[in-house]
């Protein structure tokens, strides 16, 4: 491997590998994403294998609306549903806002990395009331720490 090839690999590792997933909420439909009592809650955004460092950012492209002004959403893992993005009122996430914490805005600082191990899949959670509409594009940046570290 040449020095240039090694520097390119180091650069990719420092930045991380980026995945995207677009989620459309339809909580009024049974078992759809956004239905708090349905089979899609929680909804697996990304699957984790091995040991990885991850950060998740949401970009709202269509404002979220809930059934009764009480719906909330968060991103985390099983047993810690708001560990990656805090519990946030659905109605507070508007189009063209970045969602990384409980106060979405059009300008946000990039969050730090969290370390996850095999099987701690990244999940979108809906609570309190259905989130009936809206679209969020999720960006997951990850760095494999173990030789089998992977996010899909």
N, C-alpha and C positions, 0 to 999 in steps of 0.2 A: 504494500500500500504506500502510495506517495504521500508526502507531507500535505499536499493540497487535498488529496482525498480524505486524509485524517481530519484536516481542518473543516471540511464540509460536513463530515459525520459529527464532529464536535459541535458545530453550529446547529445542526438539526436537533441534537440531543439537548442543547441549551434552550432552544426555543420550544421544542416539543412537537409532537405529531397532532394534527388537528382533525377532528371528526365533526360532522354536523348532523343534526336531526331536526326536522321540522315537525312540530306538534300542533294539530288543530283540535281545539276543545269543542266538545258537543255533549255537554253534561245532561241535556234534556233527553238524550237517547240512551236507553238502558245499556249498560256495559261499555259505553264509549268513553274515551278519555274525557275526564271532567265530571263523570258520574261518581259521586263519593261512595255510593253503595254498590258499584258495579265491579266486574271482574278486571277492569283496566285501572283499578286504583289499589295499590300504587301501579304506575306504569314504568316499565324498565326503559330508561333512555339509553344506557350504555352498559355493556357487560364487561366485567373486569376479570382478567386472568393474571396469575402471578402477582408481583408487587409493582405498583406504578405510583407515580406522583401525578395528580390530576388537578385541573381547575375547570369549572363550568361557568359559562356566561350565557345568559338568555338575551335575545334581541326580539322584542315584540314587534311584529309586522302588522297585526290587526288587534286592536284593543280587546282586552278581556272583559267579559261581562258575566255576572253570576245570576243565580235564580232569585236571590232575595237580599242582595247587598251584604251578604255575610260570608261568601265563599272565600277560601284561602288556598294558596298553593305554596309548595316548597320543594326543594330538591335536596336529596340526601341519600342515605342508605337505610336498609332495614334496621330498625331499632334506634335510629337517629335521623329522622325524616327531614330535618332542617340543617343538617351538618354542612352542606355545600352552598345552599342559598336559603336564607331565612324565610320563615313563614310570612307571607305577604298577602294582603287583601287583593283578591282577583281584580276588583274594580280600580285598584291603584296602579295597575300595569297597563300603560297606554301605548298606542302605536308609536314607533320610533324611539322607544325607551329601552335602555339597557337594564337588565334585571340581574343583579348580583347580591342584593340584600333587600331589606324590608322597605327601602325607599328608592324605587326605580327612578332613573333620570336619563337625560340625553347625553350626559357626560359622566363617566365613572372611572375610577382608578382600577386597573387590572388587579383581580384578587390573587392571593398567593396560592401555592399548591398545597393540596392535602394528599397524604399517603394512604392508599387503599391496598388491601390484600385480596388474594384470590377469592372470588365469590361475593365480595361486597359491591354488588352491582349498584349503579347510580340510578335512582328512582325519582320520578315526579310524583308528588303526593297532593291530593286535593282533600280539603277538610271543610268542616262546618256546613257548607252548602255546595251544590253543584256549580261548576264553572261551565256555563252554557255555550260560550262562543269565544273566539279569539285564536290567534296564531302566534306561536313563539318558535324562533329558530334557536336551537341550543348548539353551542360550540363547546366541545370538550377538547382541551389540550392536555396531552399526557406525555410523560417521559417514562419509558420502561426502566425499572430499577433492577429487577431480576431478569435472568436470561429468558424467561418465559413471560415477561411483563407485556400485556396487551390489553387494549380497550377496543371493543367492537360495538 
